[in-house]
């Protein structure tokens, strides 16, 4: 399989599939942001540049401050490799699995149970479905919980063990998705409060102080990403996030997907539930649910089990706003501003998995758990039957191709086979091999559910590189505008300046300029791209191009990219023909191949321009230029003006003024001027100093603790 998201987030490739081409991930931002901007960040770092600014998107936009690109996250460097996105995701899954293994081992559970928990969380429902930066912090949730457990254990010997807490917290923030990091942090905070009661009163102060130090160092070490994000938020358009519906929730009809993941077919295969897929954050699997129910009733770690069960119950109720539970969650700080129904799942998933392995452990140590296992297996089977019956109404009328029919039947049957196997094994729990078989059922079902989206990926993706190469050779520092071929922000992947932009957060000044001068009435404005499909979206965009033609040319748009045809139902196609009104304005064809046609605008404004036509401008990069003018003048640069930009003329800093609300302009003296531009997020120098100091303190304190333990005398065993 080929996981390159360009195959389904852009229209510039030919693909081949095994049985059917489906949607391998629910969130297209895996292409627009994770892949494209991750690759750009890694390339900047490889060339020794801090990834502060993205020249290739819109009129330019912050890169590090955007956060989702995870620009300073160490694993982002994997995007330099072929299939970098695949290795990136595999690395996250390995970290999640290993951390879960060692976390479960802290509870003295067997290596087999710890391995089972590790596999289940490495193959969790959020990893299986979503794909974009939402995944990144999830890997560090079990690492944070492991660090908390180490601190609690060290309180009994007065040893410092806060280092892993600081590292996990810092990595979860560097990984680029603060909403997940925050909700996971709330889960960890509740975990800490519950586990504190396992300590003697005299030890709780030491543990609290250690956790406070670890949390503080972790936050301070993360300032190089927190500060640019905060500064950008002050000047950013946040779309729906600026006024999040604090009661938003999924309908109860989506509930079956949590326990029977493909009750409505594979990702987006059933158009009746298309909205569900965009708002659901993962699943549990029915076999894990059955064992988690069992795990609720064990006697060991009673308070922790109740906490885990309560988190799952209240979190799930809030996803569907049962009894207005979402309002209860909104009492916690900042929860109102999160897409709670989508982002609570990872913490609920690890809670479910830990309960499940505790339930398996109970089968070996508590005789009463055998009877409970039979009951919970029956309850899980009944829940699965309800899921299947509930899904029938929305599955009515869905047409499935003959080749895929058997696969869909298998997906319907597989959860029943899993819970049926558990029900059968509940009669043989006294056998030596029963525990191994129960673990095998959990792992096999999780692996099968995880594999389904991957199996719908193309087996081959052939990107049409000809139009990309044409732009790389002829575009220079000017821009292209996409009409449904190379969607945003794929220009960043290939080093091409693209006026279109899909982003969250989005520069507020650019959003205002779009609505006033490029596309009035565009909604949502942060999706500055073809909307509503090619058949309807291209004519609508052409109308705006004609009406605001001069403004597009003033934004240095030199080329338009058109798809040659639009796909119609039944495998038919319809040609896309450029508007005669654009041809009348002087737009002409300069490139054509099987998929794409490129048109050139007649008079695009250069990236650098002066008021005087007698000036000579030489530039080989968007940040430097040499200008020769017979008299003093001004230099206009069609890059987004924003706090953090600095300009130097012949080594001396000069002020930057803003033109038309978006562009940068500086004054130039007579003669030769060597101009340099540089963007550094406001306050970033201080953030780097504090962050570096925190990291040095972390490393030094850890080294000192290791030395102290080596120098400590070994207790006598006599």
C-alpha positions as CSV (number, residue, x, y, z in Angstrom):
1,X,0.0,0.0,0.0
2,X,1.1,3.6,-0.6
3,X,0.2,6.1,2.2
4,X,1.1,9.3,0.2
5,X,-1.9,11.5,1.1
6,X,-1.5,13.5,-2.2
7,X,-3.5,10.6,-3.8
8,X,-6.7,11.8,-2.1
9,X,-6.0,15.4,-1.0
10,X,-5.1,16.7,-4.4
11,X,-6.0,16.0,-8.1
12,X,-2.6,15.6,-9.6
13,X,-2.0,11.8,-9.5
14,X,-3.0,8.5,-11.0
15,X,-3.7,5.8,-8.5
16,X,-4.2,2.0,-8.6
17,X,-6.1,0.1,-5.9
18,X,-6.4,-3.5,-4.8
19,X,-10.2,-4.0,-4.5
20,X,-11.5,-0.5,-4.2
21,X,-10.1,3.0,-3.6
22,X,-11.3,4.2,-0.2
23,X,-10.4,6.9,2.2
24,X,-7.4,5.8,4.3
25,X,-7.8,8.5,6.9
26,X,-10.6,10.8,8.0
27,X,-8.7,14.2,8.1
28,X,-7.3,15.7,4.9
29,X,-5.0,17.9,7.0
30,X,-2.7,14.9,7.0
31,X,-1.8,16.0,3.5
32,X,-2.4,19.8,3.7
33,X,-0.5,20.2,6.9
34,X,1.2,17.1,8.4
35,X,2.9,16.0,5.2
36,X,3.4,19.3,3.3
37,X,4.4,21.6,6.2
38,X,6.2,18.8,8.0
39,X,8.4,18.3,5.0
40,X,9.0,22.0,4.7
41,X,10.0,22.3,8.4
42,X,12.4,19.3,8.1
43,X,13.9,20.8,4.9
44,X,14.4,24.2,6.7
45,X,16.2,22.5,9.6
46,X,18.3,20.4,7.2
47,X,19.6,23.6,5.6
48,X,20.3,25.3,9.0
49,X,17.2,27.6,9.0
50,X,14.8,27.9,11.9
51,X,11.3,27.1,10.5
52,X,9.8,30.4,11.5
53,X,8.1,31.4,8.2
54,X,6.4,29.7,5.2
55,X,6.9,31.6,2.0
56,X,5.0,29.1,-0.1
57,X,1.5,29.5,1.3
58,X,-0.9,32.4,0.7
59,X,1.0,35.6,1.0
60,X,3.4,33.9,3.4
61,X,2.4,32.8,6.9
62,X,4.1,31.7,10.2
63,X,5.3,28.1,10.2
64,X,6.4,27.5,13.8
65,X,3.6,29.6,15.2
66,X,1.1,27.6,13.2
67,X,1.8,24.7,15.7
68,X,0.3,21.8,13.7
69,X,3.3,21.5,11.5
70,X,5.3,20.4,14.6
71,X,8.2,22.3,13.2
72,X,10.6,21.7,16.1
73,X,9.4,18.2,17.0
74,X,12.3,15.8,16.6
75,X,10.4,13.1,14.7
76,X,9.5,15.8,12.0
77,X,13.0,15.2,10.6
78,X,11.7,11.8,9.3
79,X,9.8,13.7,6.6
80,X,13.2,14.0,4.8
81,X,13.0,10.2,4.1
82,X,11.1,8.5,1.4
83,X,7.7,7.5,2.9
84,X,8.5,9.9,5.7
85,X,4.9,10.1,6.8
86,X,4.8,6.3,7.2
87,X,7.9,6.3,9.4
88,X,6.6,9.2,11.3
89,X,3.4,7.4,12.2
90,X,5.2,4.1,12.9
91,X,7.6,5.9,15.3
92,X,4.6,7.4,17.2
93,X,3.0,4.0,17.5
94,X,6.3,2.4,18.8
95,X,6.7,5.1,21.4
96,X,3.0,4.7,22.4
97,X,3.4,0.9,22.6
98,X,6.7,0.9,24.6
99,X,5.5,3.5,27.1
100,X,2.3,1.6,27.6
101,X,4.2,-1.6,28.2
102,X,6.4,-0.1,31.0
103,X,3.4,1.7,32.5
104,X,1.4,-1.6,32.8
105,X,4.5,-3.3,34.2
106,X,4.5,-0.7,37.1
107,X,1.4,-2.4,38.3
108,X,3.2,-5.8,38.6
109,X,1.2,-7.2,35.8
110,X,2.8,-10.0,33.7
111,X,4.9,-9.2,30.6
112,X,2.2,-10.9,28.5
113,X,-0.5,-8.5,29.7
114,X,1.8,-5.5,29.4
115,X,2.6,-6.6,25.8
116,X,-1.1,-6.9,25.0
117,X,-1.8,-3.5,26.4
118,X,1.1,-2.1,24.4
119,X,-0.1,-3.6,21.2
120,X,-3.7,-2.4,21.8
121,X,-2.7,1.2,22.4
122,X,-0.2,1.2,19.5
123,X,-3.1,0.1,17.3
124,X,-5.7,2.4,19.0
125,X,-8.8,3.7,17.1
126,X,-7.5,7.3,16.9
127,X,-4.2,6.1,15.3
128,X,-6.3,4.0,12.9
129,X,-8.6,6.7,11.7
130,X,-7.5,10.3,11.9
131,X,-4.0,10.6,10.4
132,X,-3.1,14.3,11.0
133,X,-1.3,16.2,13.8
134,X,-4.1,15.0,16.2
135,X,-2.1,11.8,16.6
136,X,1.2,13.3,17.6
137,X,0.7,14.0,21.4
138,X,-1.1,10.7,21.9
139,X,2.1,8.8,21.9
140,X,3.3,10.7,25.0
141,X,0.2,10.2,27.2
142,X,1.4,6.8,28.5
143,X,4.8,8.2,28.8
144,X,3.4,11.0,31.0
145,X,1.5,8.5,33.1
146,X,4.6,6.4,33.4
147,X,6.5,9.4,34.7
148,X,3.8,10.1,37.2
149,X,4.0,6.5,38.5
150,X,7.8,6.8,38.8
151,X,7.5,10.0,40.8
152,X,5.0,8.3,43.2
153,X,7.2,5.3,43.7
154,X,10.3,7.5,44.2
155,X,8.4,9.4,47.0
156,X,8.8,6.4,49.2
157,X,12.6,6.7,48.9
158,X,12.9,10.5,48.5
159,X,14.6,10.1,45.1
160,X,14.1,12.6,42.3
161,X,12.2,11.1,39.4
162,X,10.4,14.0,37.8
163,X,12.5,13.9,34.6
164,X,10.2,11.7,32.5
165,X,7.2,13.9,33.5
166,X,9.1,17.0,32.1
167,X,10.2,15.2,29.0
168,X,6.7,13.7,28.2
169,X,5.0,17.1,28.8
170,X,7.5,18.9,26.6
171,X,7.3,16.4,23.8
172,X,3.5,16.5,23.8
173,X,3.6,20.2,23.3
174,X,6.4,20.2,20.6
175,X,4.4,17.5,18.8
176,X,2.0,20.2,17.6
177,X,-1.6,19.7,18.7
178,X,-2.4,21.6,22.0
179,X,-6.0,20.5,22.3
180,X,-5.1,16.8,22.6
181,X,-2.2,17.7,24.8
182,X,-4.5,19.7,27.1
183,X,-7.2,17.0,27.4
184,X,-4.6,14.3,27.9
185,X,-3.1,16.5,30.6
186,X,-6.5,16.7,32.4
187,X,-6.7,12.9,32.3
188,X,-3.1,12.7,33.8
189,X,-4.0,15.3,36.5
190,X,-7.0,13.2,37.6
191,X,-4.8,10.0,37.5
192,X,-2.3,11.8,39.8
193,X,-5.0,12.9,42.2
194,X,-6.3,9.3,42.5
195,X,-2.9,7.7,42.8
196,X,-1.7,10.1,45.5
197,X,-3.9,8.2,48.0
198,X,-1.6,5.2,47.5
199,X,1.1,7.2,49.4
200,X,1.4,7.9,53.0
201,X,0.5,11.5,54.0
202,X,4.1,12.4,54.7
203,X,5.1,11.3,51.2
204,X,2.5,13.2,49.3
205,X,4.2,16.6,49.7
206,X,7.4,15.2,48.2
207,X,5.5,13.7,45.3
208,X,3.5,16.9,44.7
209,X,6.7,19.0,44.7
210,X,8.5,16.6,42.3
211,X,5.5,16.6,39.9
212,X,5.4,20.4,40.1
213,X,9.1,20.7,39.2
214,X,8.6,18.3,36.3
215,X,5.6,20.1,35.0
216,X,7.3,23.5,35.3
217,X,10.4,22.4,33.6
218,X,8.4,20.7,30.9
219,X,6.4,23.9,30.2
220,X,9.5,26.1,30.3
221,X,11.3,23.8,27.9
222,X,8.3,24.1,25.6
223,X,8.4,27.9,25.4
224,X,10.1,28.0,22.0
225,X,6.8,26.6,20.5
226,X,4.3,28.0,23.0
227,X,5.4,31.6,22.6
228,X,5.2,31.8,18.8
229,X,1.8,30.1,18.9
230,X,0.6,32.6,21.5
231,X,1.9,35.6,19.5
232,X,0.3,34.3,16.3
233,X,-3.1,33.7,18.1
234,X,-3.2,37.4,18.8
235,X,-3.3,38.3,15.0
236,X,-4.9,35.1,13.7
237,X,-8.4,34.3,12.3
238,X,-9.5,31.1,14.1
239,X,-12.6,30.3,12.1
240,X,-15.0,28.2,14.1
241,X,-12.5,27.9,16.9
242,X,-13.0,31.6,17.8
243,X,-16.6,30.8,18.8
244,X,-16.7,27.0,19.4
245,X,-20.1,25.6,20.0
246,X,-19.5,24.4,23.6
247,X,-22.5,22.0,23.2
248,X,-21.4,20.5,19.9
249,X,-21.8,16.7,20.0
250,X,-22.4,13.6,17.8
251,X,-25.9,12.2,17.4
252,X,-26.6,9.0,19.2
253,X,-26.7,7.2,15.8
254,X,-22.9,7.4,15.8
255,X,-22.6,5.5,19.0
256,X,-22.3,2.1,17.3
257,X,-19.1,3.2,15.7
258,X,-17.3,3.3,19.1
259,X,-17.8,-0.5,19.6
260,X,-18.4,-1.7,16.0
261,X,-16.1,0.6,14.1
262,X,-17.3,-0.3,10.6
263,X,-21.0,-0.6,11.4
264,X,-21.6,2.0,8.7
265,X,-18.9,0.6,6.3
266,X,-15.4,1.9,5.8
267,X,-14.4,5.5,6.0
268,X,-16.9,7.8,4.1
269,X,-18.2,4.8,2.1
270,X,-21.7,5.5,3.4
271,X,-22.7,9.1,2.5
272,X,-25.6,9.0,5.0
273,X,-23.0,9.2,7.9
274,X,-20.3,11.3,6.2
275,X,-20.7,14.0,8.9
276,X,-20.0,11.3,11.6
277,X,-16.6,10.5,10.2
278,X,-15.4,14.1,10.3
279,X,-16.2,14.5,14.0
280,X,-15.5,11.1,15.6
281,X,-12.1,10.6,17.2
282,X,-11.6,6.8,17.5
283,X,-13.1,3.6,18.7
284,X,-12.7,0.9,21.4
285,X,-13.4,-2.5,19.8
286,X,-15.9,-4.8,21.4
287,X,-13.4,-7.3,22.8
288,X,-11.6,-4.6,24.7
289,X,-14.9,-3.3,26.0
290,X,-15.9,-6.7,27.3
291,X,-12.7,-7.1,29.3
292,X,-12.8,-3.4,30.5
293,X,-16.3,-4.1,31.9
294,X,-14.7,-7.0,33.8
295,X,-11.8,-4.9,34.9
296,X,-14.2,-2.4,36.7
297,X,-15.0,-5.0,39.4
298,X,-11.6,-6.1,40.6
299,X,-10.4,-5.5,44.1
300,X,-6.9,-4.2,43.5
301,X,-6.3,-0.6,42.6
302,X,-10.0,0.0,43.3
303,X,-9.9,3.8,43.2
304,X,-8.0,3.9,40.0
305,X,-10.4,1.5,38.3
306,X,-13.3,3.7,39.4
307,X,-11.5,6.8,38.0
308,X,-10.8,5.1,34.7
309,X,-14.4,3.9,34.4
310,X,-15.8,7.3,35.3
311,X,-13.6,9.0,32.7
312,X,-14.7,6.6,30.0
313,X,-18.4,7.0,31.0
314,X,-18.4,10.8,31.3
315,X,-16.3,11.3,28.3
316,X,-18.5,9.1,26.1
317,X,-21.7,10.7,27.5
318,X,-20.2,14.1,26.6
319,X,-19.4,13.0,23.0
320,X,-23.2,12.6,22.5
321,X,-24.2,15.2,25.2
322,X,-26.3,12.6,27.1
323,X,-28.0,14.4,30.0
324,X,-26.1,17.6,29.0
325,X,-22.8,16.1,30.2
326,X,-20.9,18.4,27.9
327,X,-21.9,21.3,30.1
328,X,-20.4,19.6,33.1
329,X,-17.1,19.2,31.2
330,X,-17.3,22.9,30.2
331,X,-16.8,23.9,33.8
332,X,-13.1,22.9,33.5
333,X,-10.9,25.7,32.1
334,X,-10.5,26.0,28.3
335,X,-12.6,22.8,27.6
336,X,-15.3,25.1,26.0
337,X,-12.7,26.0,23.3
338,X,-11.9,22.4,22.3
339,X,-13.6,20.0,19.8
340,X,-14.2,17.8,22.8
341,X,-16.3,15.2,21.0
342,X,-13.4,14.4,18.8
343,X,-10.4,14.8,21.0
344,X,-11.5,13.0,24.3
345,X,-11.1,9.6,22.6
346,X,-7.4,8.9,23.1
347,X,-7.5,9.2,26.8
348,X,-10.7,7.1,27.0
349,X,-9.0,4.5,24.8
350,X,-6.0,4.1,27.1
351,X,-8.3,4.0,30.1
352,X,-10.3,1.2,28.5
353,X,-7.2,-0.7,27.6
354,X,-5.7,-0.5,31.1
355,X,-9.0,-1.7,32.6
356,X,-9.1,-4.6,30.1
357,X,-5.7,-6.0,31.1
358,X,-6.6,-5.5,34.7
359,X,-9.7,-7.6,34.0
360,X,-7.6,-10.3,32.5
361,X,-5.3,-10.3,35.5
362,X,-8.3,-10.7,37.8
363,X,-9.2,-14.0,36.0
364,X,-6.0,-15.4,37.4
365,X,-6.2,-14.0,40.9
366,X,-9.9,-13.6,41.8
367,X,-12.2,-16.7,41.5
368,X,-15.4,-14.5,41.4
369,X,-14.1,-12.8,38.2
370,X,-14.7,-16.0,36.1
371,X,-18.5,-15.6,36.6
372,X,-18.2,-11.9,36.0
373,X,-16.4,-12.6,32.7
374,X,-19.3,-14.7,31.5
375,X,-21.7,-11.9,32.3
376,X,-19.6,-9.1,30.8
377,X,-19.1,-11.2,27.6
378,X,-22.9,-11.6,27.3
379,X,-23.4,-7.8,27.9
380,X,-20.8,-7.0,25.2
381,X,-22.5,-9.4,22.8
382,X,-25.9,-7.7,23.5
383,X,-24.3,-4.3,23.0
384,X,-22.9,-5.5,19.7
385,X,-26.4,-6.7,18.6
386,X,-27.8,-3.3,19.5
387,X,-25.1,-1.6,17.4
388,X,-25.9,-3.7,14.4
389,X,-29.6,-3.0,14.7
390,X,-29.1,0.7,15.3
391,X,-27.0,1.0,12.2
392,X,-29.5,-0.7,9.9
393,X,-31.6,2.5,9.2
394,X,-28.7,4.5,7.9
395,X,-27.3,1.6,5.9
396,X,-30.5,1.3,3.9
397,X,-30.0,2.1,0.2
398,X,-26.2,2.1,0.3
399,X,-24.9,0.4,-2.8
400,X,-21.9,-1.8,-2.4
401,X,-19.9,-3.1,-5.4
402,X,-19.9,-6.8,-5.9
403,X,-16.1,-7.1,-5.3
404,X,-16.3,-5.3,-2.0
405,X,-19.5,-7.1,-0.7
406,X,-17.7,-10.0,0.9
407,X,-15.2,-7.6,2.6
408,X,-18.1,-5.6,4.1
409,X,-19.8,-8.8,5.3
410,X,-16.5,-9.9,7.0
411,X,-16.2,-6.5,8.7
412,X,-19.8,-6.9,10.0
413,X,-19.1,-10.5,11.3
414,X,-15.6,-9.9,12.8
415,X,-16.7,-8.2,16.0
416,X,-19.2,-10.9,16.6
417,X,-16.5,-13.5,16.1
418,X,-14.3,-11.7,18.6
419,X,-16.9,-11.4,21.4
420,X,-18.2,-14.8,20.6
421,X,-14.7,-16.2,21.2
422,X,-14.5,-14.4,24.5
423,X,-17.9,-15.9,25.5
424,X,-16.6,-19.4,24.6
425,X,-13.3,-18.8,26.5
426,X,-15.2,-17.7,29.6
427,X,-16.0,-21.4,30.2
428,X,-12.3,-22.4,30.0
429,X,-10.6,-19.8,32.1
430,X,-9.1,-22.5,34.4
431,X,-7.0,-23.8,31.4
432,X,-3.4,-22.7,31.3
433,X,-3.7,-21.4,27.8
434,X,-6.9,-19.4,28.3
435,X,-5.2,-16.1,29.2
436,X,-3.0,-16.3,26.2
437,X,-6.0,-17.0,23.9
438,X,-8.0,-14.1,25.5
439,X,-5.0,-11.8,24.8
440,X,-4.8,-13.1,21.3
441,X,-8.5,-12.3,20.6
442,X,-8.0,-8.7,21.7
443,X,-4.9,-8.3,19.6
444,X,-6.3,-9.9,16.5
445,X,-9.4,-7.8,16.5
446,X,-7.5,-4.6,17.1
447,X,-5.1,-5.4,14.3
448,X,-7.9,-6.2,11.9
449,X,-9.8,-3.0,12.7
450,X,-6.6,-1.0,12.5
451,X,-5.8,-2.5,9.1
452,X,-9.0,-1.7,7.3
453,X,-8.3,2.0,6.4
454,X,-4.7,1.0,5.3
455,X,-6.1,-1.7,3.1
456,X,-8.1,1.0,1.2
457,X,-5.0,3.0,0.4
458,X,-3.8,2.8,-3.2
459,X,-1.3,0.2,-4.1
460,X,0.4,2.7,-6.5
461,X,0.4,6.5,-6.6
462,X,1.9,8.2,-9.7
463,X,2.2,11.9,-9.2
464,X,2.0,14.0,-12.4
465,X,5.3,15.8,-11.9
466,X,5.3,17.6,-15.3
467,X,3.2,20.7,-14.3
468,X,5.2,20.8,-11.0
469,X,8.5,20.9,-12.9
470,X,7.1,23.5,-15.2
471,X,6.3,25.8,-12.3
472,X,9.6,25.2,-10.6
473,X,11.4,26.3,-13.8
474,X,9.3,29.3,-14.7
475,X,7.5,30.6,-11.7
476,X,10.4,32.3,-9.9
477,X,9.3,34.3,-6.9
478,X,5.8,34.8,-8.2
479,X,2.7,32.7,-7.4
480,X,0.3,30.3,-8.9
481,X,-3.4,29.9,-8.1
482,X,-4.9,26.5,-8.0
483,X,-8.2,25.6,-9.6
484,X,-8.5,22.1,-8.2
485,X,-5.2,20.4,-9.1
486,X,-2.5,21.0,-6.6
487,X,-4.6,21.9,-3.6
488,X,-3.2,23.9,-0.6
489,X,-0.8,23.5,1.0
490,X,1.0,21.2,-1.4
491,X,2.9,24.0,-2.9
492,X,5.0,24.0,0.3
493,X,5.9,20.4,-0.4
494,X,7.4,21.3,-3.8
495,X,8.8,24.7,-3.1
496,X,6.1,26.5,-5.1
497,X,4.6,29.8,-4.1
498,X,0.8,29.3,-3.9
499,X,-1.8,32.0,-3.3
500,X,-4.3,29.5,-2.0
501,X,-4.1,28.6,1.6
502,X,-5.9,26.1,3.9
503,X,-4.9,26.7,7.5
504,X,-6.0,27.0,11.1
505,X,-4.9,29.5,12.5
506,X,-5.1,31.8,9.5
507,X,-3.6,35.3,9.2
508,X,-6.3,37.7,10.1
509,X,-5.0,40.4,7.7
510,X,-5.0,38.0,4.8
511,X,-8.5,36.8,5.7
512,X,-9.7,40.4,5.6
513,X,-7.9,41.0,2.3
514,X,-9.5,37.9,0.7
515,X,-13.0,39.1,1.7
516,X,-12.4,42.7,0.5
517,X,-10.3,42.2,-2.6
518,X,-10.1,38.6,-3.8
519,X,-13.3,36.6,-3.0
520,X,-16.0,38.6,-1.1
521,X,-18.4,36.3,0.8
522,X,-16.0,33.3,0.9
523,X,-17.0,31.0,3.7
524,X,-15.0,29.6,5.4
525,X,-12.4,32.2,4.6
526,X,-9.6,30.0,5.9
527,X,-10.3,27.5,3.1
528,X,-9.1,29.8,0.3
529,X,-9.5,27.2,-2.4
530,X,-12.0,25.6,-4.8
531,X,-15.1,24.7,-2.7
532,X,-18.1,22.6,-3.5
533,X,-16.3,20.3,-6.0
534,X,-14.8,21.2,-9.4
535,X,-18.1,21.3,-11.3
536,X,-19.5,24.1,-9.2
537,X,-16.4,25.5,-7.5
538,X,-14.4,26.4,-10.6
539,X,-17.0,28.6,-12.3
540,X,-17.6,30.4,-8.9
541,X,-13.9,31.1,-8.5
542,X,-13.5,32.2,-12.1
543,X,-16.3,34.8,-11.5
544,X,-14.2,36.2,-8.6
545,X,-11.0,36.1,-10.7
546,X,-12.6,38.2,-13.4
547,X,-14.2,40.6,-11.0
548,X,-10.9,41.2,-9.0
549,X,-8.4,40.4,-11.8
550,X,-6.1,43.3,-11.0
551,X,-5.9,42.3,-7.3
552,X,-4.8,38.7,-8.2
553,X,-2.1,40.1,-10.5
554,X,-1.0,42.5,-7.8
555,X,-0.6,39.5,-5.4
556,X,2.0,38.3,-7.9
557,X,-0.2,35.5,-9.3
558,X,1.5,34.5,-12.6
559,X,-0.1,31.1,-13.3
560,X,-3.5,29.3,-13.0
561,X,-3.6,25.5,-12.6
562,X,-6.7,23.8,-14.1
563,X,-7.7,20.2,-14.0
564,X,-8.5,19.1,-17.6
565,X,-11.7,17.2,-16.6
566,X,-14.0,16.5,-13.7
567,X,-15.0,12.9,-12.8
568,X,-18.7,12.1,-13.1
569,X,-20.7,9.2,-11.7
570,X,-20.5,6.0,-13.6
571,X,-16.8,6.5,-14.5
572,X,-17.5,9.3,-17.0
573,X,-15.7,12.6,-17.3
574,X,-16.5,16.1,-18.4
575,X,-14.0,18.6,-19.7
576,X,-13.2,21.8,-17.8
577,X,-12.9,24.8,-20.1
578,X,-11.5,28.1,-19.0
579,X,-13.9,31.0,-18.8
580,X,-14.0,33.1,-22.0
581,X,-14.0,36.2,-19.8
582,X,-10.5,35.2,-18.5
583,X,-9.3,34.7,-22.1
584,X,-10.6,38.1,-23.0
585,X,-8.5,39.6,-20.1
586,X,-5.3,38.1,-21.7
587,X,-5.0,34.8,-19.9
588,X,-3.2,32.3,-22.2
589,X,-2.3,28.6,-22.2
590,X,1.4,27.8,-21.6
591,X,1.4,24.2,-20.6
592,X,-0.9,21.1,-21.1
593,X,-0.6,17.4,-20.3
594,X,-3.0,14.6,-19.7
595,X,-4.3,15.9,-16.3
596,X,-3.4,19.6,-16.1
597,X,-3.4,22.8,-18.1
598,X,-1.5,25.9,-16.9
599,X,-2.5,29.4,-17.9
600,X,-0.4,32.5,-17.6
601,X,-1.7,35.9,-16.5
602,X,-0.6,38.9,-18.7
603,X,0.8,41.4,-16.2
604,X,1.5,39.9,-12.7
605,X,3.3,42.2,-10.3
606,X,6.8,41.0,-9.6
607,X,7.5,39.9,-6.0
608,X,9.8,42.9,-5.6
609,X,8.8,46.2,-7.4
610,X,9.6,49.9,-7.1
611,X,7.7,53.1,-7.9
612,X,10.4,54.1,-10.3
613,X,10.5,52.1,-13.6
614,X,14.2,53.0,-14.0
615,X,15.3,50.8,-11.0
616,X,17.0,47.5,-11.5
617,X,16.1,44.7,-9.2
618,X,18.1,41.5,-8.8
619,X,16.9,38.7,-6.5
620,X,17.5,35.0,-6.2
621,X,15.6,34.5,-2.9
622,X,12.4,35.9,-1.3
623,X,14.5,37.3,1.6
624,X,17.2,39.2,-0.3
625,X,17.4,41.6,-3.2
626,X,19.8,44.1,-4.7
627,X,18.2,47.2,-6.1
628,X,19.9,49.9,-8.1
629,X,18.0,53.2,-8.4
630,X,19.1,56.6,-9.8
631,X,17.0,58.3,-7.0
632,X,15.4,57.5,-3.7
633,X,12.3,55.4,-4.0
634,X,10.3,52.7,-2.2
635,X,10.5,48.9,-2.5
636,X,7.2,46.9,-2.4
637,X,7.4,43.2,-1.5
638,X,4.2,41.1,-1.9
639,X,4.8,39.2,1.3
640,X,2.4,39.4,4.2
641,X,3.3,42.2,6.6
642,X,3.3,41.0,10.2
643,X,4.9,41.7,13.6
644,X,8.3,39.9,13.6
645,X,9.5,41.0,10.2
646,X,12.7,43.1,10.0
647,X,14.4,44.7,7.0
648,X,17.9,45.9,6.6
649,X,19.2,48.1,3.8
650,X,23.0,48.0,3.4
651,X,23.2,46.5,6.9
652,X,21.1,49.1,8.6
653,X,17.6,48.3,9.9
654,X,14.8,50.3,8.3
655,X,11.1,50.4,9.2
656,X,8.5,48.3,7.3
657,X,5.2,49.9,6.4
658,X,2.1,48.0,5.3
659,X,0.4,48.6,1.9
660,X,-3.1,47.6,1.1
661,X,-3.4,46.0,4.5
662,X,-1.1,43.1,3.6
663,X,2.1,44.0,1.6
664,X,5.5,45.2,2.9
665,X,7.1,48.4,1.8
666,X,10.4,50.0,2.7
667,X,12.2,53.2,1.6
668,X,15.4,52.9,-0.4
669,X,18.1,55.5,-0.9
670,X,19.7,56.5,-4.2
671,X,22.3,54.1,-5.6
672,X,22.9,50.5,-4.8
673,X,20.9,48.9,-2.0
674,X,21.4,45.4,-0.6
675,X,18.2,44.5,1.1
676,X,17.7,41.7,3.6
677,X,14.5,40.5,5.2
678,X,14.2,38.3,8.3
679,X,11.3,37.0,10.3
680,X,11.6,36.0,13.9
681,X,8.4,35.6,16.0
682,X,8.1,38.4,18.6
683,X,9.6,37.4,22.0
684,X,11.2,34.3,20.5
685,X,14.7,35.2,21.6
686,X,13.6,35.2,25.2
687,X,11.6,31.9,24.7
688,X,14.7,30.2,23.2
689,X,16.9,31.3,26.1
690,X,14.5,30.1,28.8
691,X,13.7,26.9,26.9
692,X,17.4,26.1,26.5
693,X,18.1,26.9,30.2
694,X,15.2,24.5,31.1
695,X,16.6,21.7,28.9
696,X,20.1,22.2,30.3
697,X,18.7,22.1,33.9
698,X,16.7,18.9,33.0
699,X,19.8,17.2,31.6
700,X,22.0,18.4,34.4
701,X,19.6,17.3,37.1
702,X,19.1,13.9,35.5
703,X,22.9,13.4,35.3
704,X,23.4,14.4,38.9
705,X,20.7,12.0,40.0
706,X,22.3,9.1,38.0
707,X,25.7,9.9,39.6
708,X,24.1,10.1,43.1
709,X,22.5,6.7,42.7
710,X,25.7,5.2,41.4
711,X,27.6,6.6,44.4
712,X,25.0,5.4,46.9
713,X,26.0,2.3,48.9
714,X,24.1,-0.9,47.9
715,X,21.9,-1.9,50.8
716,X,23.1,-5.0,52.6
717,X,21.0,-8.2,52.1
718,X,22.2,-9.8,55.3
